[in-house]
Amino acid sequence: MNRAGPLLFLLPLALAGCNSNAINPDSHNTFLDSDDLIRMTDKMAASFASNPQIAAQPAPLVIVIKPIVSSTNQIITPPQKLLYVARLQGLLASKPALHDRFTFVLTREDYAALIATEGKAPGELGPDPSRIPPDYVLTATFDSLTNDNGSQRSDYYYCEYALTRITGPKSGEKIWTDKYETKKTVRNGFLD
């Protein structure tokens, strides 16, 4: 008896089960994505550059950036957390009219790690952070509200950026703040 016959008969059925149509082609998630990153940081850069309170501060504003703090239920990796503020920094640095307005410096931890990695003495990789202390910190906090009723899921995101003074008698004062809000909804389905 030839056993290959029944197996050849079952092969097309098995392959049909692997067809990509078995997965919902409309599947999406409600997470922040690269489009949000671009829209968000474009909006923040325009707001930051045109803010009268920032313009009133004596130049240059020495700023250290911190990765975002996320309280959302989306997993945002450490490099991605830095990307949300680093892109904003890059947009500001790309504007020739702002070159003399802002100086961005490394955090002490990043500077120490860079020196250790490169095996250089302090000062060989640029100014020591103790010689150029930041006066301001640029931060962002992401929060979300999730609603899942079984048939659909929605996530509302509130992303707030802030420039805060960290030196002098007005330490802790928020010089600038702005927000990005979005809501994403998807229908729950098989393998979404």
N, C-alpha and C positions, 0 to 999 in steps of 0.2 A: 504494500500500500504506500502510495506517495504522500508523505506528510506535508510537502511543500504546497500542495494545492490549497488546503484550507488557510495556510498562512498568507499566500498570495491574495486570497479573497479578502482577508481581514486588513491587509496593508492599506488599501484605499480608504477604508473606514477610519483607520488610525490616523492617516494623513489628513483626512477631512476634519478630524477633531483638533488638529493643530492649526487650522486655518485662522488667520488673523481676525476674521469676522466673528469669531467666538468671543473676542474681547470687545467691549463697548467702544466703538470708534469715536464717540463723543465724550469719552472720559476726560475729565479735567480735575484739577484740584483748586483749592481756594487759597493757595499760598501766594505770597508776594513773589514776583518774577522779575526778569531783567527789564521788561517794559516799565514796571513800577519803579525800579531802581533809576532808570533814565529820567522818567517824568518827575520823580521825587527830587532828585539831585539837581535837575535843570531848574525846577521851581525854587529850590532852596538857594541856589547860586544867584539867581536873579533877585530874590528877596534880600539876601545878604549884601550883595553889591550895591543895592539902591537904598538900604536902610539909613535914615538920617541919624539915628543914635550911633551907629557904627561910624558914619562919616564924621561925627563930632568928636570921636576919640582921637587923641594925638597919635600921629603915625610915626613909625610903623607899629601896627598891632602885632605883638609877638604871641603866636597862638600854638598851642599843642592840641592835637586831635586825639580823641579817645574812641575806641570801637563802640558801636552802638550797644545799648543794653536792651535786650529783647525779653519781654514778658509774654510773648505770643506762644502759641502751642506749635509753631513752626520751628523746626530745627534749623538754626542759622549757625553755620560753622564759624570759628574764630576768623579765618581769612575773609569770609563774607561779611562779618560784622565790621571789619575795617573798611571794606569796599564801599559801604554806604556813606562813610565820611571822607574816605580818600578820593572818591570821584568828585565830591563837592570841592575839596581842596584843589584838585586838578583843574576843575572848571574855573575857579577863582584865579589860580596861577596863570591860566592861559590868556587872561585879559590884560593886555599891555597897560591899560590905564590904571590897573590895580597893583602893578609890580611894586611900587613904593609904599603901598598901604599895608600890606600884610607880610609877615615873616613867620613861616611855619618851622617849628623845631621838633626834634625827636623827644619822646618821653625819656626820662632817666633810665628806665628799664631797657628800652630799645637801644639807647646809646651804649649802655654797658654791654648788652648782648652783641652789638656790632663790633665793639672793641675786642671783646673776647673771641669772636669768630674770626676777625681779621688779624689778631695778634698784634695790634697796634697800641702805642702808648696814647694816653689821653691827649687830645689836641691834634693828633695826626690825621684824624678823620673829619676834622672840622671843629668848630667851637665847642668847648665843653658846656653842657647844659647849665652848669653853675655860673658861667660867665654870661650866658644869654638866658635868663630865666623867663619862662612864659608869663605873660600878664593875663592871658585869657585861655580858656579851654573850650573847644568845640565838641559838643556831645549830641547824641540823639538817643531817644527812648522810644521803643516800639511797644505798643499795647494792642490787644485784640479782644474782640468779643465774638464768641462762636455760638451759633444756633444750629442744632441738628435735630430735625423732627422725624428722622427716619427716611423720608422721601427726598429731602433736599438738605443741603448744608450751606450755611452762609458764614463768612468771616468778615467782620468789620475791623479795619486796621486804622489806628491813630498813631502817626509817627511824628514826634515832636523833636525839632532841632533847636539847640540853644547855644549861644555864645555867652559865657559867664566870666566875669572878672574874678581872678584868683589871687590878686595882690592888692596891697594898699588898703586905705580905710573903707573902701566900698567893696571889699572882697565878698564874693557871693552874689553880687548884683548881676542879674541877667540883663545883658546889653541888648540882645536880640533873641527872638524866638519866632518860629513859624512852624506850620504843621502841614502834613500830607495825609489825606484821608481817602480811603477806598473801601468798597464793599464788593466781595466776590461771592457768587452763589452758583452752586452746581447741583444737578439732580443726582441723587444717589442711584447707582446702578451696579450691575454685576461687574466685579473686578475694578471698580473705580478707585 
